[in-house]
Amino acid sequence: MTAEPVLLVDDDEVFRERLATALRQRGQEVVTAPDGDGAMQVAARGKLAAAVVDLRMPGMSGTELVPHLLRMQPDLRIVVLTGYGSIASAVEAMRLGAHNYVSKPADADDVLAAVTGEARPVSTASDAAPPPTLARAEWEHIQRILADTGGNVSETARRLGITRRTLQLKLKKYPPRV
């Protein structure tokens, strides 16, 4: 990594500062921003080595921020970080110019590997996370819509284009992992 800092953008202050500290302990210079506007101010001040951008933030989302950052610094390596990971959101982030995608919870080594483009070694087959299934992607999509509607099952079903009963069956079929 070069002498330029890595920009870390996340609205969760505790997570953002813990990850920034962990990256600094690994030798990275890190600057932080709590939102898209703050990130654009930081990017306007000087060259960045990379940006780690949370996908879902109040105000400007990560998917809205990615193109802005790339217009400001076209060679910027952007990693999208999210707790709402799905195949669809990964594809959208990549389509917009992100170089990599990391799902939360992710440790600093996962993020650093994504920033540098280096794969992390997997010591055993049991260490490798299984690829997301279509059922899991569907579950995550339903959960995002459910969160967007404030838990309103009827409105969620309407936005998904399915009946309320079908949504209730899907929610029972794929209970949350504990």
N, C-alpha and C positions, 0 to 999 in steps of 0.2 A: 504494500500500500504506500502511496505517496505521502508527502508532508501535508497535503490538504486534509481538512477535517471531514469526518463522516457526519452528515446531518441526520439526526434522529427526530422524527416527528410523530408524536403520539399524544392524544388528549388525556391519557391516564398518567398523571404526574408521577405517582409512585413507580409504576412500571417503567416509564421513560427514564427516570433518574437511576433506577437500579440497573437497567440495561446500559445506560451511558457509563455508569461506574464500572460495570463489568467489562465493557469494551475498552475503557481507558486502562484497566488493569492488564489488558491484553495488548497494550501498546498503541492503541488508536487514539488519535485526537478526535474529540467528539464535540459537536455543538448541537443544541437541542431547540425544539420549537413545540409549543403546545397545540398548534393548529396550522392550517394551510397558509393563512396570511403571514403568520410568524415565519414559516418556512420560506416563503417567497422573499421576505425581508432579509433573512440570513443568506439566501442564494444570491441576492442582489449585491451583497457586501463583498463577495469574493468566490474564487474557485473552490469547489467541493470535490472530494474524492468519490463520494457516493452519498446516496440518501436512502434511509430506511423509513418508509412511510406507512403509517397505520391506514388501513383501508376505510374504516368507519370512524369518522370524527364529526362532531357538530360543526355546522357551517360547511366549509369546503371539504368534501370527502377526499380520500386518497386517490380515487380514480379521477377526480377533477384536478387534483394537484399534480399528478404525474405529467400531463402534457404541458402545464405551466412551467414546471421545473425544467423540462427538456427544451422548451423554447428559450429559457434563460441560459441553460448550459447543455447544449446538444449532446455532448459526450458523457454526460453524467450517468453513472451506473445506479439504477434505482431498484431497490428491493421492497416489495410490498409485504407488510406484516399485518396479519389479521387473526382475530379470534373467530371470525365467521368464514373460515376457509371452505371453499367448494371448487369444483372443477370450473363452474361458470365464472366465478369471480377471478380465478387464476387466469383463465383465458382472456377475460376482459382486461385485466391489468397488463398482461403481456401484449395484447393488441394495442394498448395505449403507449407502449414503449418500456414497460418495466423489464428488467433483466432477469429477475428471480422473484420467487414467491415463498414466504415462510409462514406456516400456520402457528398461532399461539396455542398452547404455551411453547415457546421456543427459548432455548438458552442462548447465551452470548456466543457460544461456539457455533451454533446453527446459523445465527445471524451473520457472524463474521465469515463463515464459509460461503454464505450466499452473496455477501458483499464482494468477496475476493474472487468468487467463481470457482472455488476449490471444493471438491466433494469431501465430505467427512467420511473417514473410513468406518465401516461397520465391522465390529469384531466377530459377531456371530449372527446367524440368521434370525435369532430371536430378538436382536436389537433393531432390526429393520421394521419400520411401521408398515403395515399392510396398505396397499393402495386403496384409496377411497372407493367404495362401491357406489353403484348408482343409487341404491337404497339410502346410503349415507348422504350422498349429495342431495337427494330429494329431501331427506330429513332436515338437513342444514338449511335448505332453501325455505322449507315450511317454517322453520324456527325463525329465520330472518323476517319473513312476512308477518308471522305471529308477533314478533317483537315490534315491528313497524306499526302494527295495528293496536298496540297496547294490550295484546292478549285476546282481542275480539275474534272469536272463532268464526262467526258469521261473515265478518268483513274479510278475514283471511281467506275463507273458502271462496268468496266472491272474487278476490284478487287472483286467486289461483285458478279460477275457472272450474271449480269442482263443487259438488254439493257439500253442505255442512256435515251430513252424515258420513260421506266419503272421507272428509278431513278428520273427523273424529275416529274413524277406523284406522286411518294412517297413523294418527297420534298414538293409538293403542298398540298398533303393530310394531312400531319402532320407538319404544320408550327410551328416554335419555340414558346415556351411559353414566355410571357412577364411578 
